Amino acid sequence: MPTHAKGFTLIELMIVVAIIGVLAAAAIPSYQGYIVKTQINRAVSELGAYRSGFEANLTGTSNINNQSLGYSPSNLTTGNTATEIGTVNADGSGHLQVTMGGRAHPNLVGVILRHERTVAGVWSCVVDKSGAAQWRPSYTPPNCTVL
């Protein structure tokens, strides 16, 4: 009785490799998009955490600066403790602002994130994408306006 070799032929292996390549080609761009969305949402959230410190210092006698806000720079931004993130106007309006950079995805580098406060104390999120040539509308965080 003849013995038969067991295993896959070369053509079968090549077909499997081709299928895996097609699946990877479709999945990698989606994965990169999820990374970008996650990073921008994280940076917006981290910046939003300083709004309560801003409000507390606005009603108190303290100046609004990084130390009074408890600012700790994110690795997704170009910020440092020497660069002030908060600005307050004489009428009580103001904003908190950071620029994406650092370890952020290259499509986000240069994006400016801002939480703006009106005189009435209403906060809004603004994303200035003018510094990022690779910005896509799908990157926009919820409840934020893109300039």
Rosetta blueprint (number, residue, H / E / L):
1 M L
2 P L
3 T L
4 H L
5 A L
6 K L
7 G L
8 F L
9 T L
10 L H
11 I H
12 E H
13 L H
14 M H
15 I H
16 V H
17 V H
18 A H
19 I H
20 I H
21 G H
22 V H
23 L H
24 A H
25 A H
26 A H
27 A H
28 I H
29 P H
30 S H
31 Y H
32 Q H
33 G H
34 Y H
35 I H
36 V H
37 K H
38 T H
39 Q H
40 I H
41 N H
42 R H
43 A H
44 V H
45 S H
46 E H
47 L H
48 G H
49 A L
50 Y L
51 R H
52 S H
53 G H
54 F H
55 E H
56 A H
57 N H
58 L H
59 T H
60 G L
61 T L
62 S L
63 N L
64 I L
65 N L
66 N H
67 Q H
68 S H
69 L H
70 G L
71 Y L
72 S L
73 P L
74 S L
75 N L
76 L L
77 T E
78 T L
79 G L
80 N L
81 T L
82 A L
83 T L
84 E L
85 I L
86 G E
87 T E
88 V E
89 N L
90 A L
91 D L
92 G L
93 S L
94 G E
95 H E
96 L E
97 Q E
98 V E
99 T E
100 M E
101 G L
102 G L
103 R L
104 A L
105 H L
106 P L
107 N L
108 L L
109 V L
110 G L
111 V L
112 I E
113 L E
114 R E
115 H E
116 E E
117 R E
118 T L
119 V L
120 A L
121 G L
122 V L
123 W E
124 S E
125 C E
126 V E
127 V E
128 D E
129 K L
130 S L
131 G L
132 A L
133 A L
134 Q L
135 W L
136 R L
137 P H
138 S H
139 Y H
140 T L
141 P L
142 P L
143 N L
144 C E
145 T E
146 V E
147 L L
